Amino acid sequence: MSDLRQILRRLRSAKKMTQDQTGAAINVSGSLIAAIESGRLVPQPDTAERLDAFFGTGDEIQRAADAVREDAQAPWLRPWTENERRAVLLRAFQPNLIPGLLQTEAYTRAVLSGGRLPDEAVERTTQVRKERQAATVDRPEPPMVTAVLGESVLRCGPPEVMKDQLEHLVDIGHRNRVQVLVVPRTAGLHIGMSGPFVLAALPGGVRAGYLDDQLRGRVVTDPAELTGLELAWEIVTGLALPVDQSRDLIVKAVEEHG
């Protein structure tokens, strides 16, 4: 992040421009320029491109911004994000949290802040997750996505954050390529309680899985392990409520959060 901050400050100082003037020159706010220079924000690709064009720096700012995104993403996560971008089908089970690809920014910040991360790290990671969403569920030809959640997920979090997050789940669940299912508390103990996982179907019939824990995640490609995850998926989806009943439960939770 320091390289990007130093580059922008140096270029702006050379032109003897304030942050507000620089922002106005590329149609963004001065506060956004300030956030980039302080390390709280990484410019979106189009913003970095406009900055390069304004300062006549080729792709220097774009490359610096890409480097920050790369650094913000754990090395073990990078192969999986590539799978997300290529996937034609994603199936995610999460017993404790909203899956990352369906999170609002406020929810992501709330989860990350609970881990006592520095504010700068929270903002960087939140932005990287937003870009993963843009490259996956919000891309022009998105994959089919099915997310299965434990019911307790709907009631865990600050009410103002959860209300917006659950409304987002309802909205995104209306897309014809996204399904959100809920495993009710009445399902009792089941194999999914051992932890979250994701299954991806890639072009050419290639399969991959992803497991996450407190320390790191790992990509699963071993056929036997994938078969085990497929079995777990069949079990948790068998326990989940149908789409309409799941949506009704989410709407009820929205009302509970006021």
Secondary structure by P-SEA (a helix, b strand, c coil): caaaaaaaaaaaaaacccaaaaaaaacccaaaaaaaaaccccccaaaaaaaaaaacccaaaaaaaaaaaaaaccccaaaaaaaaaaccbbbbbbccccccccccaaaaaaaaaaacccaaaaaaaaaaaaaaaaaccccccccbbbbbbcccccccccaaaaaaaaaaaaaaaacccbbbbbbcccccccccccccbbbbbcccbbbbbbbbcccbbbbbccaaaaaaaaaaaaaaaaacccaaaaaaaaaaaaaaac
